């Protein structure tokens, strides 16, 4: 009977495959790994969930976050604002879960309030914008409950964000 790999070995293997993909070019602009992130761009995708867990378990979160930043940049350069916004939510999720909640909050605010140039893009990005503002609202509420002396600050921030989001409609 063959040896069954441990979770740690599986996570190491996943991250090695990701690094191998990152060393090969798919076209003249982006690596295969960046393309894979752009293809599986939602934080609800199993791809994101497995990658972020493997990166956390192997101590490679910073590397994965850097790769997400590269994919966001590539999506922006390729004029794919919806993809860039979705990838930004993945990055914010990673940051939030692993200790940089304030940075995650800034990403949610940026995505949630970002303006677009066309009606078609407005429709496509609506769900991503809603998800970002929802996460930002939950963050503000959580912070208000954690420190009641700062509750007015967080509620005020949330009110300003809601007002700004309504003015963009």
Residue pairs with C-beta under 8 A, 6 or more apart in sequence:
5 13
7 57
8 57
8 58
10 54
11 53
11 54
11 57
11 58
12 58
14 50
14 51
14 54
15 54
15 55
15 58
15 60
18 33
18 51
18 54
18 64
18 67
19 33
19 63
21 31
21 32
21 33
21 36
22 31
22 32
22 33
22 34
22 67
23 31
24 31
24 32
25 31
25 32
26 32
26 34
26 35
29 74
29 77
29 78
30 38
30 74
33 67
34 67
34 70
34 71
34 74
36 47
37 67
37 68
37 71
37 87
37 90
38 71
38 74
38 75
38 80
38 83
38 87
40 47
40 48
41 83
41 86
41 87
41 90
42 48
42 86
42 89
42 90
43 49
43 86
43 89
43 90
43 93
48 90
48 93
51 64
52 61
52 64
52 90
52 93
52 94
52 97
54 60
55 61
55 63
55 64
55 94
56 98
61 94
61 98
64 94
65 91
65 94
65 95
68 87
68 90
68 91
68 94
69 91
71 87
72 84
72 87
72 88
72 91
75 81
75 83
75 84
75 87
76 84
81 114
81 116
81 121
81 125
82 121
82 124
82 125
82 128
85 111
85 114
85 125
85 128
85 129
85 132
86 128
88 107
88 110
88 111
88 132
89 107
89 108
89 111
89 128
89 131
89 132
89 135
91 107
92 103
92 104
92 107
92 108
92 111
92 132
92 135
93 104
95 101
95 103
95 104
95 107
96 104
96 135
96 139
101 139
104 135
104 139
105 136
105 139
105 140
107 132
108 132
108 133
108 135
108 136
108 139
109 132
109 136
109 161
110 132
111 128
111 129
111 132
112 129
112 130
112 132
112 133
112 136
112 161
112 165
113 129
113 133
113 161
113 164
113 165
113 168
114 125
114 129
115 168
116 122
116 125
129 165
133 161
133 165
136 158
136 161
137 158
137 161
140 154
140 155
140 157
140 158
140 161
141 154
141 158
143 150
143 154
144 150
144 151
144 153
144 154
144 155
145 151
